[in-house]
Amino acid sequence: MEVVVDFNKTAQENAKTYFEMSKKSRLKSDGAGKSVDELKDKLKNVENQKEEVKAVKEIEKREWYEKYNWFFTSNNLLAIGGRSADQNEELYSKHLEDNDLFFHADVFGASVVVLKDGVDSNKEIKEEVSQFAASFSKAWESGQGSIDVYCVKKEQVTKSRNYGSLGKGSFVILGDREWYRNIKLALAAFMKEKEIDKKVIKKISIVPRLYIEKTNTKVFVSIDIGNTKKSDAAKKISAKLKYENIDYIMQHLPPGSFSIK
């Protein structure tokens, strides 16, 4: 080690200078060590956040039918409804099968609702799906309290050009329709347990209110036509059911305004 001596200073003054230099170096070394420790902690926190985001994504992994409006009836049949004219077309072309039923509210601008394996369903199940179809129609946005809904079998639904030019999401219905008259527009939301990758998580489900009545569900939120805009209604539902994905709730509510109880 090279030592520089200032001959203008006494031996004690030179020693004091080197002592101060040594002290500063030690402080810098300690500071560097502290910075390294802080950086390690930050990196660890980032990794933890990545794991949390990954876990949330796993929990939010959606089933194929969740791109539509959907619910499982009180006897556990899947009902799926279009959220747009494109989705109505998609349900008809890709998901309407021989054992299914086709539901539609008697108003222009309604969701096509397909009840999977529902051709032999009893009246009560059909009423549940009818209320779902009624609620996801223009009737909700226009503030109607009730509306008629019909259902038919697959072979009664066509887009054949023999019946003229049909717009996107429009269909021709052949033969007699099974009518459900004056169906009340009313929905409900509740948390339903679901198993994903052997983990039980809770998922929100938005259903016709008849489902709540028939299953005697205890904890739920009533959704009716009201004066609260959709975004605020979704926030209220989120807060009451402790389900944080507000966007998902908004996607699965009909157009219009709401009353949340």
Phi, psi and omega in degrees: 000130180274129181247126178258125182252130176268109184289351176278354179245156177286169178300320180295321180293320177298319180296320180296321179300314180291330177295316180295319178298319179295320180296318179295319179298319180296319179296320178297320180296316178297319179296319178296319178297320179295319179297319178298317179297319179295319179297319178299318179297319180296317179298321179296319179296320178298316179297320178296320179295323177298319180294322179294316178298318179299318180296318179297317179298321178296318180295321184275005178302127189259151173281163184301326185281350184284353173287342178256175162288141187205157166194161174257128182295173182294343174253019170071033170266143181275128172244130181233138183232144180286141177261002180198171177298322178298316180291326175300316177298318182295319178298319180294314187279331187248334190238352179274114184242174188302325183269010183261164172243146181252120180247146178203135175286150184277064179202146177290135179088043179246157177286134167285127179241126180251125175263108182292133180055033187259007187298332180257017182292151177278176185299320183297318179293319179296327177293321176302310182293325177298319179293324176297313179297320179297318184290329179262054177224174178297343180300325179294312182296327180275356174084018177288141181277332181207164181200159177276146179226144176236161172225150179216169176275167183304316186293350179269355183252130181214158170237026182302139179289348177298342183255019177095180182281127181246134178286170180298130179083007179251146185219159172258132179253125182258145174078192183283143178255148175267113189263145171234110192268147174050049178285125181289137176277112182198133180234173175208157177231141177209166180264130183240134179286140182217140181261124176232122180050046177067015175247131179272118178237168179253133182234139179284144177227129178253119193228164170294147184296335177300328177299316181299316182294320184283332181263355180057040177295130188273319186248112181202168176244129177278136180237114181233170173292136182200211184244004181270127181293160190303315183299319179289323177297318179297321179295320178295316178298316179302314182292318184290324183260358180057046176242117194278342185278084183294323179301319180297318179298314181300321180296334186250024170249149177288161174296144178133199179240166196219160167236124185247126181228000000 
